Amino acid sequence: MRSLASEVVRGLAQAGRTRAVWTGFLGSVGILIGSLSPAYLPQASPVWDTLRTFGIDGPTTRWIGTIATLVGLALLLESWFRLRPSRRRARGRPQLRHWAVLAIVSAPLLLGPPIFSHDAYSYAAHGWLIHNNLSPYQVGPGILPGYYADQVAWVWRETTAPYGPLSLWLSHGIVQAAGFDPFVSALLMRLPALAGVILIGILVPAIARRVGADPAAASWFAVLNPILVIDFIGGAHNDSQMTGLMLLGIWLTMRYRAWWLGALVIGVAAAIKQPAFLAAVALPFLVTPWSSWRPRPFTIAMFRALGSLGLSVAVFAAISLGSGLGFGWVNAINVPGMVDTVSPFTVLGHLVQFPFNLASGDMTGRGWVTTFRGIGAAAAVLGMIYFAVRHLGQRPLTFISWSLIWFALCAPAIHSWYLLWGAVLLPMTHPSQRLLRGAIVATVVLLGFNAMNFGLRNGWWMLVLLLFGATYWIMHSHELSQPMDPDEPAPELAQDQRR
């Protein structure tokens, strides 16, 4: 115990002596300040009472909040690029403990309300519905007027829940633990999110070592990723638990060479959020690769894959029935697509739809948007089949990572945290530098889009564009202008490879 405590102290002390870590800390402080503005806070939030007491609830709050958040995002990205392991090796600097860096950088976000999303308020409202013997699969939060419903974004107040039953029951437990305080309930939604982050932080380097990837580089990209900091810790999204449990299922399969054990855990992960099911198909091939299309090996491989998926589905079904909520989430599959995002197929639909609407004079037409969303769904299925044929048998982690990323890109709505489903495994697929660079650029673009949405809700749109340009310049200076040389493997990893 004493050695563990001393290791924690050493890790935090080393991270605390690094300027780039404190740059990230200041970035989180800026985002924390920005969270105390109309773009983040629901109108029913008790925080407004405090702001009014100090006389800072007017227009000043809006423009200070916009500046603080966007500067904070730029600092967070600057910190991330400076902490890249290959950069530190090139300068002869020691590698930092990723958990220590994350603890310092994300600490300010634990003190503020949920950021860049109001989903945590929806989770709290779902827990409140269950407490009142109402199923979130049958009614929306608006059925019970009051502070819980008032905190929820208006677009979701009358919609049913798309989440798994375990996620809803966790929300119910947190609402009870919060003493049925609506705002505290939303804040405490960070507890299960942090549990997911801890799993991710432990398992990403562990899995990387097992597949011969650089654990420091994997931790930098996945664990210190600004999307994880902002959305999983700051935003308290339940995707964190799903992703952490999915990684646990993969690690257990690799550690004990027992795909059934991993499949049990994947079933629990899917009871949080359903995309985790995709990982179950690949678990048997982490134990026994499939390398032949001949009838007998192919049949055995398919039975194993379907058996793993079936076991996960059985666990999911048992949790669903045991919860008393059933499978009502099926009725809410289209809920995420009710808002327009930068989903590629939705954007294409709008680009095609615009001239038709202009010609007809009716700017509400959405026929082409719906069509392109359907094309996106078909593309998602075809893409995952392609990844299965090419990678499932010999490179199952590649199949899981790329399929989840592709699924997120083809969905009718995309949010930055969706990409983390598969991105946490991307470093373990031994990606090319071009692919890794694309993932880094996507991270910046999605965060920039979220920040622009935030700024536009607070006004000051020109300032938003200027600071988004500054964010692009940071990315250009640190990433786009650099040669695409592969990162050097960690010394301990190189020794393992020689064995």
C-alpha positions as CSV (number, residue, x, y, z in Angstrom):
1,M,0.0,0.0,0.0
2,R,2.8,2.4,0.9
3,S,4.6,1.7,-2.4
4,L,1.4,2.4,-4.3
5,A,0.9,5.7,-2.5
6,S,4.5,6.7,-3.2
7,E,4.0,5.7,-6.9
8,V,1.0,8.0,-7.0
9,V,2.8,10.8,-5.5
10,R,5.8,10.4,-7.9
11,G,3.5,10.3,-10.9
12,L,1.6,13.4,-9.9
13,A,4.8,15.2,-9.0
14,Q,6.4,14.5,-12.3
15,A,3.2,15.6,-14.2
16,G,3.0,18.7,-12.0
17,R,6.5,19.8,-13.1
18,T,5.5,19.8,-16.8
19,R,4.4,23.1,-18.3
20,A,2.2,21.4,-20.9
21,V,0.1,19.7,-18.2
22,W,-0.7,23.0,-16.6
23,T,-1.5,24.4,-20.0
24,G,-4.2,21.8,-20.2
25,F,-5.3,22.6,-16.6
26,L,-5.8,26.2,-17.5
27,G,-7.7,25.1,-20.6
28,S,-10.1,23.2,-18.3
29,V,-10.4,26.2,-16.0
30,G,-11.5,28.3,-19.1
31,I,-14.1,25.7,-20.0
32,L,-15.3,25.7,-16.4
33,I,-15.8,29.4,-16.4
34,G,-17.6,29.2,-19.7
35,S,-19.9,26.5,-18.3
36,L,-21.5,29.2,-16.1
37,S,-23.3,30.8,-19.1
38,P,-26.6,30.3,-20.9
39,A,-25.1,28.0,-23.5
40,Y,-24.5,25.4,-20.8
41,L,-26.9,26.1,-18.0
42,P,-30.6,25.2,-18.2
43,Q,-32.9,28.1,-17.4
44,A,-34.0,26.1,-14.3
45,S,-30.5,25.7,-12.9
46,P,-30.0,26.9,-9.3
47,V,-26.6,28.3,-10.4
48,W,-28.4,31.3,-11.9
49,D,-29.4,32.3,-8.3
50,T,-25.7,32.5,-7.4
51,L,-24.8,34.4,-10.6
52,R,-27.6,36.9,-9.9
53,T,-26.4,37.4,-6.4
54,F,-23.0,38.6,-7.8
55,G,-24.7,40.5,-10.6
56,I,-23.0,38.4,-13.4
57,D,-26.1,36.9,-15.1
58,G,-26.3,39.5,-17.9
59,P,-24.7,40.0,-21.4
60,T,-21.3,40.1,-19.7
61,T,-21.7,36.4,-18.7
62,R,-22.3,35.5,-22.4
63,W,-19.2,37.0,-23.9
64,I,-16.9,36.1,-21.1
65,G,-18.3,32.6,-21.2
66,T,-17.7,32.4,-25.0
67,I,-14.1,33.7,-24.8
68,A,-13.2,31.5,-21.8
69,T,-14.5,28.3,-23.3
70,L,-12.9,28.8,-26.7
71,V,-9.6,29.9,-25.3
72,G,-9.8,26.9,-22.9
73,L,-10.4,24.5,-25.8
74,A,-7.4,25.9,-27.7
75,L,-5.2,25.5,-24.6
76,L,-6.5,21.9,-24.1
77,L,-5.5,21.1,-27.6
78,E,-2.2,22.8,-27.3
79,S,-1.5,20.7,-24.2
80,W,-2.5,17.5,-25.9
81,F,-0.1,18.1,-28.8
82,R,2.8,19.0,-26.6
83,L,2.3,15.9,-24.5
84,R,2.6,13.5,-27.4
85,P,5.1,10.7,-26.5
86,S,7.1,10.9,-29.8
87,R,7.5,14.6,-29.2
88,R,8.8,14.1,-25.7
89,R,11.2,11.3,-26.8
90,A,12.6,13.5,-29.5
91,R,13.4,16.2,-26.9
92,G,14.8,13.6,-24.4
93,R,12.1,14.1,-21.9
94,P,10.7,11.3,-19.7
95,Q,7.3,9.8,-20.4
96,L,4.6,11.0,-18.0
97,R,2.0,8.7,-16.3
98,H,-1.1,9.3,-18.3
99,W,-3.4,8.9,-15.3
100,A,-1.5,11.6,-13.5
101,V,-1.8,14.0,-16.4
102,L,-5.5,13.2,-16.8
103,A,-6.1,13.8,-13.1
104,I,-4.5,17.3,-13.1
105,V,-5.9,18.4,-16.5
106,S,-9.5,17.3,-15.8
107,A,-9.8,18.3,-12.2
108,P,-11.5,21.7,-12.8
109,L,-14.2,20.1,-14.8
110,L,-15.3,18.1,-11.8
111,L,-16.3,21.4,-10.1
112,G,-18.8,22.6,-12.8
113,P,-22.1,21.6,-14.4
114,P,-22.2,19.2,-17.3
115,I,-20.5,20.8,-20.4
116,F,-21.1,20.8,-24.2
117,S,-24.2,18.7,-23.7
118,H,-27.4,18.5,-21.6
119,D,-27.5,14.7,-21.6
120,A,-26.7,14.4,-17.9
121,Y,-29.9,16.3,-17.1
122,S,-31.8,13.8,-19.3
123,Y,-30.2,10.9,-17.3
124,A,-31.4,12.5,-14.1
125,A,-34.9,13.0,-15.4
126,H,-35.0,9.3,-16.5
127,G,-34.1,8.3,-13.0
128,W,-36.8,10.5,-11.6
129,L,-39.4,8.9,-13.9
130,I,-38.4,5.4,-12.6
131,H,-38.7,6.7,-9.0
132,N,-42.3,7.7,-9.9
133,N,-43.1,4.2,-11.4
134,L,-43.0,5.5,-14.9
135,S,-40.9,3.9,-17.7
136,P,-38.6,6.1,-19.7
137,Y,-39.2,3.7,-22.6
138,Q,-42.9,4.8,-22.6
139,V,-42.9,8.5,-21.7
140,G,-40.6,11.4,-21.9
141,P,-39.4,13.6,-19.0
142,G,-42.0,16.2,-19.8
143,I,-44.8,14.0,-18.5
144,L,-43.7,15.1,-14.9
145,P,-43.5,18.9,-14.9
146,G,-41.0,20.3,-12.5
147,Y,-37.3,21.0,-12.2
148,Y,-36.2,17.6,-13.5
149,A,-38.1,18.2,-16.8
150,D,-37.2,21.8,-17.0
151,Q,-33.4,21.0,-16.9
152,V,-33.8,18.7,-20.0
153,A,-33.2,20.3,-23.4
154,W,-36.5,21.1,-25.0
155,V,-36.0,18.7,-27.9
156,W,-35.7,15.7,-25.6
157,R,-38.5,16.5,-23.1
158,E,-41.2,14.5,-24.9
159,T,-39.0,11.7,-26.3
160,T,-38.5,8.3,-24.8
161,A,-35.1,7.0,-23.7
162,P,-32.8,5.2,-26.3
163,Y,-30.4,3.9,-23.6
164,G,-30.0,0.4,-22.2
165,P,-31.9,-0.6,-19.1
166,L,-28.8,-0.8,-16.9
167,S,-28.0,2.9,-17.7
168,L,-31.5,3.9,-16.6
169,W,-31.3,2.0,-13.4
170,L,-27.9,3.6,-12.6
171,S,-29.6,6.9,-13.2
172,H,-32.4,5.9,-10.8
173,G,-29.8,5.0,-8.1
174,I,-28.0,8.3,-8.5
175,V,-31.2,10.3,-8.2
176,Q,-31.9,8.5,-4.9
177,A,-28.3,9.1,-3.7
178,A,-28.7,12.8,-4.5
179,G,-31.6,13.1,-2.2
180,F,-33.9,13.8,-5.2
181,D,-32.2,17.1,-5.9
182,P,-32.4,17.7,-9.7
183,F,-29.2,19.6,-10.1
184,V,-27.1,17.4,-7.7
185,S,-28.5,14.4,-9.6
186,A,-27.1,15.7,-12.8
187,L,-23.7,16.5,-11.2
188,L,-23.5,13.0,-9.7
189,M,-23.9,11.4,-13.2
190,R,-20.2,12.0,-13.4
191,L,-19.6,9.1,-10.9
192,P,-20.4,6.2,-13.3
193,A,-18.8,8.2,-16.1
194,L,-15.6,8.4,-14.1
195,A,-15.8,4.7,-13.4
196,G,-15.8,4.2,-17.2
197,V,-12.8,6.5,-17.6
198,I,-10.8,4.6,-14.9
199,L,-11.5,1.4,-16.8
200,I,-10.4,3.0,-20.1
201,G,-7.2,4.4,-18.4
202,I,-6.2,1.0,-17.0
203,L,-7.1,-1.2,-20.0
204,V,-5.9,0.9,-23.0
205,P,-2.2,0.5,-22.1
206,A,-2.8,-3.1,-20.9
207,I,-4.3,-4.1,-24.2
208,A,-1.7,-2.1,-26.2
209,R,1.1,-4.1,-24.5
210,R,-0.6,-7.4,-25.4
211,V,-0.8,-6.6,-29.1
212,G,2.7,-5.0,-29.5
213,A,1.6,-1.4,-29.6
214,D,3.2,1.5,-27.8
215,P,1.3,1.9,-24.5
216,A,2.4,5.5,-24.1
217,A,1.2,6.5,-27.6
218,A,-2.0,4.5,-27.1
219,S,-2.7,6.2,-23.8
220,W,-1.9,9.6,-25.2
221,F,-4.3,9.2,-28.1
222,A,-7.2,7.5,-26.3
223,V,-7.0,8.4,-22.6
224,L,-5.6,12.0,-22.9
225,N,-7.8,12.8,-25.9
226,P,-9.6,16.1,-25.4
227,I,-12.8,14.4,-26.5
228,L,-12.6,12.1,-23.5
229,V,-11.7,14.9,-21.1
230,I,-14.5,17.1,-22.3
231,D,-17.3,14.6,-23.1
232,F,-16.7,11.7,-20.8
233,I,-15.5,13.7,-17.7
234,G,-17.0,17.1,-18.3
235,G,-20.2,15.9,-20.1
236,A,-20.7,12.7,-18.0
237,H,-21.9,10.7,-21.0
238,N,-22.9,7.1,-20.4
239,D,-20.8,6.1,-23.4
240,S,-17.9,6.2,-20.9
241,Q,-19.3,3.2,-19.0
242,M,-20.1,1.3,-22.2
243,T,-16.6,1.8,-23.6
244,G,-14.8,0.9,-20.4
245,L,-16.8,-2.3,-20.0
246,M,-16.2,-3.2,-23.7
247,L,-12.5,-2.8,-23.1
248,L,-12.8,-5.0,-20.0
249,G,-14.5,-7.7,-22.0
250,I,-11.7,-7.6,-24.6
251,W,-9.0,-7.7,-22.0
252,L,-10.5,-10.6,-20.1
253,T,-10.8,-12.5,-23.3
254,M,-7.1,-11.9,-24.1
255,R,-5.9,-12.4,-20.5
256,Y,-7.7,-15.7,-19.8
257,R,-8.2,-16.9,-23.4
258,A,-11.9,-17.3,-22.7
259,W,-14.2,-15.6,-25.1
260,W,-17.2,-16.6,-23.1
261,L,-16.0,-14.5,-20.2
262,G,-15.5,-11.5,-22.3
263,A,-19.0,-12.0,-23.9
264,L,-20.6,-11.9,-20.5
265,V,-19.1,-8.5,-19.8
266,I,-20.0,-7.2,-23.3
267,G,-23.6,-8.1,-22.5
268,V,-23.4,-5.8,-19.5
269,A,-21.8,-3.1,-21.6
270,A,-24.6,-3.3,-24.1
271,A,-27.1,-2.9,-21.3
272,I,-25.6,0.6,-20.9
273,K,-25.5,1.3,-24.7
274,Q,-26.2,-1.1,-27.5
275,P,-23.3,-0.6,-29.9
276,A,-21.1,-2.7,-27.6
277,F,-22.7,-5.8,-29.1
278,L,-20.4,-5.4,-32.1
279,A,-17.3,-6.3,-30.0
280,A,-18.9,-9.6,-29.0
281,V,-18.6,-11.0,-32.6
282,A,-14.9,-10.6,-32.6
283,L,-14.0,-12.1,-29.1
284,P,-13.5,-15.7,-30.2
285,F,-10.9,-14.6,-32.8
286,L,-8.8,-13.0,-30.1
287,V,-8.3,-16.5,-28.8
288,T,-8.2,-18.6,-32.0
289,P,-7.7,-16.7,-35.2
290,W,-9.7,-17.7,-38.3
291,S,-7.6,-18.1,-41.4
292,S,-9.4,-20.3,-43.9
293,W,-12.6,-19.9,-46.0
294,R,-13.0,-23.7,-46.4
295,P,-16.4,-25.0,-45.3
296,R,-15.3,-26.6,-42.0
297,P,-13.1,-23.8,-40.5
298,F,-15.6,-21.2,-41.8
299,T,-18.5,-23.0,-40.1
300,I,-16.6,-23.3,-36.8
301,A,-15.6,-19.6,-36.9
302,M,-19.2,-18.5,-37.5
303,F,-20.6,-20.7,-34.7
304,R,-18.1,-19.2,-32.3
305,A,-18.9,-15.6,-33.4
306,L,-22.6,-16.2,-33.2
307,G,-22.2,-18.1,-29.9
308,S,-20.3,-15.1,-28.4
309,L,-22.9,-12.7,-29.7
310,G,-25.7,-14.9,-28.5
311,L,-24.2,-15.1,-25.0
312,S,-23.9,-11.3,-24.8
313,V,-27.5,-10.9,-26.0
314,A,-28.7,-13.4,-23.4
315,V,-27.0,-11.3,-20.6
316,F,-28.5,-8.2,-22.1
317,A,-32.0,-9.8,-22.2
318,A,-31.6,-11.0,-18.6
319,I,-30.8,-7.5,-17.4
320,S,-33.6,-6.1,-19.5
321,L,-36.2,-8.5,-18.1
322,G,-34.8,-8.3,-14.5
323,S,-35.0,-4.5,-14.6
324,G,-38.7,-4.6,-15.3
325,L,-38.1,-2.1,-18.2
326,G,-38.1,-4.6,-21.0
327,F,-37.0,-3.7,-24.5
328,G,-38.7,-0.4,-25.0
329,W,-35.5,1.3,-26.2
330,V,-36.4,-0.2,-29.7
331,N,-39.1,2.5,-30.0
332,A,-36.5,5.2,-29.5
333,I,-33.9,4.2,-32.1
334,N,-34.6,7.3,-34.2
335,V,-34.3,9.7,-31.2
336,P,-30.6,10.6,-31.7
337,G,-31.4,11.6,-35.3
338,M,-34.0,14.1,-34.3
339,V,-31.3,16.8,-34.3
340,D,-29.0,17.8,-37.1
341,T,-25.3,17.4,-36.6
342,V,-22.3,17.2,-38.9
343,S,-23.0,13.5,-39.7
344,P,-21.6,13.1,-43.2
345,F,-24.7,11.7,-44.8
346,T,-27.0,14.2,-43.1
347,V,-24.8,17.0,-44.4
348,L,-24.9,15.6,-47.9
349,G,-28.7,15.3,-47.6
350,H,-28.9,19.0,-46.7
351,L,-26.6,20.0,-49.5
352,V,-28.8,18.2,-52.1
353,Q,-32.0,19.4,-50.4
354,F,-31.2,23.1,-50.3
355,P,-31.6,23.9,-54.1
356,F,-34.9,21.9,-54.1
357,N,-36.2,23.9,-51.2
358,L,-35.0,27.1,-52.7
359,A,-36.8,26.3,-56.0
360,S,-40.0,25.4,-54.3
361,G,-40.0,28.2,-51.8
362,D,-40.6,25.7,-48.9
363,M,-37.5,25.6,-46.8
364,T,-38.8,22.9,-44.5
365,G,-38.5,20.0,-47.0
366,R,-36.4,17.0,-45.8
367,G,-37.0,14.3,-48.4
368,W,-33.4,14.2,-49.6
369,V,-32.1,14.3,-46.0
370,T,-34.1,11.2,-45.2
371,T,-32.9,9.5,-48.3
372,F,-29.3,10.2,-47.6
373,R,-29.7,9.0,-44.0
374,G,-31.1,5.7,-45.4
375,I,-28.1,5.5,-47.7
376,G,-25.9,6.0,-44.6
377,A,-27.6,3.1,-42.8
378,A,-26.9,0.9,-45.8
379,A,-23.3,2.1,-46.1
380,A,-22.8,1.3,-42.4
381,V,-23.9,-2.3,-42.9
382,L,-21.9,-2.8,-46.1
383,G,-18.8,-1.2,-44.5
384,M,-19.0,-3.5,-41.4
385,I,-19.4,-6.6,-43.7
386,Y,-16.3,-5.4,-45.6
387,F,-14.3,-5.0,-42.4
388,A,-15.5,-8.5,-41.2
389,V,-14.3,-10.1,-44.4
390,R,-11.0,-8.4,-44.4
391,H,-10.1,-8.2,-40.7
392,L,-12.3,-10.2,-38.4
393,G,-10.5,-13.5,-38.5
394,Q,-6.9,-12.3,-38.2
395,R,-7.2,-8.7,-36.8
396,P,-10.3,-8.7,-34.6
397,L,-9.3,-5.4,-32.8
398,T,-9.1,-3.7,-36.2
399,F,-12.6,-5.0,-37.0
400,I,-14.0,-3.7,-33.7
401,S,-12.3,-0.3,-33.9
402,W,-12.9,0.5,-37.6
403,S,-16.5,-0.9,-37.6
404,L,-17.5,1.3,-34.6
405,I,-15.9,4.4,-36.1
406,W,-17.5,3.7,-39.4
407,F,-20.9,3.1,-37.7
408,A,-20.6,6.4,-35.9
409,L,-19.7,8.2,-39.2
410,C,-22.7,6.7,-41.0
411,A,-25.3,7.3,-38.3
412,P,-28.0,9.9,-38.9
413,A,-26.5,11.9,-36.0
414,I,-22.9,12.1,-34.9
415,H,-21.4,13.5,-31.7
416,S,-17.8,13.8,-30.8
417,W,-18.1,11.1,-28.1
418,Y,-19.5,8.6,-30.6
419,L,-16.1,8.4,-32.2
420,L,-14.5,7.3,-28.9
421,W,-16.3,4.0,-29.1
422,G,-13.8,2.7,-31.7
423,A,-11.1,5.3,-31.3
424,V,-9.9,4.0,-27.9
425,L,-8.8,0.8,-29.8
426,L,-7.4,2.7,-32.9
427,P,-3.7,2.7,-31.6
428,M,-3.9,-1.0,-31.1
429,T,-4.7,-1.5,-34.8
430,H,-1.2,-0.3,-35.8
431,P,-2.6,2.5,-37.9
432,S,-0.7,4.2,-40.6
433,Q,0.5,7.7,-39.9
434,R,-2.0,9.0,-42.4
435,L,-4.9,7.3,-40.7
436,L,-3.7,8.5,-37.3
437,R,-3.4,12.0,-38.6
438,G,-6.9,11.8,-39.9
439,A,-8.2,10.7,-36.5
440,I,-6.4,13.7,-34.9
441,V,-7.9,16.1,-37.4
442,A,-11.3,14.6,-36.8
443,T,-10.9,15.2,-33.1
444,V,-10.1,18.8,-33.6
445,V,-12.9,19.4,-36.1
446,L,-15.6,17.8,-33.9
447,L,-14.5,19.7,-30.9
448,G,-14.4,22.9,-32.9
449,F,-17.9,22.3,-34.2
450,N,-19.2,21.8,-30.7
451,A,-17.4,25.0,-29.6
452,M,-18.9,26.9,-32.5
453,N,-22.4,25.7,-31.5
454,F,-21.7,26.8,-28.0
455,G,-20.5,30.2,-29.1
456,L,-23.5,30.8,-31.4
457,R,-25.9,30.0,-28.5
458,N,-24.1,32.7,-26.5
459,G,-23.9,35.1,-29.5
460,W,-20.6,36.7,-30.6
461,W,-20.4,34.5,-33.7
462,M,-17.5,36.5,-35.3
463,L,-15.5,35.8,-32.1
464,V,-16.3,32.1,-32.5
465,L,-15.0,32.0,-36.0
466,L,-11.8,33.8,-35.1
467,L,-11.0,31.5,-32.2
468,F,-11.9,28.5,-34.3
469,G,-9.3,29.8,-36.7
470,A,-6.8,30.0,-33.9
471,T,-7.6,26.4,-33.0
472,Y,-6.9,25.3,-36.5
473,W,-3.6,27.2,-36.4
474,I,-2.6,25.2,-33.3
475,M,-3.4,22.0,-35.1
476,H,-1.5,23.1,-38.2
477,S,1.6,24.0,-36.1
478,H,1.7,20.8,-34.2
479,E,0.3,18.2,-36.6
480,L,-0.4,19.1,-40.2
481,S,3.0,20.7,-40.8
482,Q,4.9,17.7,-39.3
483,P,6.5,14.9,-41.4
484,M,4.6,11.6,-41.1
485,D,7.4,9.6,-39.5
486,P,6.3,6.6,-37.4
487,D,6.7,6.9,-33.7
488,E,9.5,5.0,-32.1
489,P,8.4,2.0,-30.0
490,A,8.8,2.3,-26.2
491,P,12.1,0.7,-25.0
492,E,10.3,-2.0,-23.0
493,L,8.1,-2.9,-25.9
494,A,11.1,-3.2,-28.2
495,Q,12.6,-5.7,-25.8
496,D,9.4,-7.7,-25.7
497,Q,9.3,-7.8,-29.5
498,R,12.8,-9.2,-29.7
499,R,11.8,-12.1,-27.5
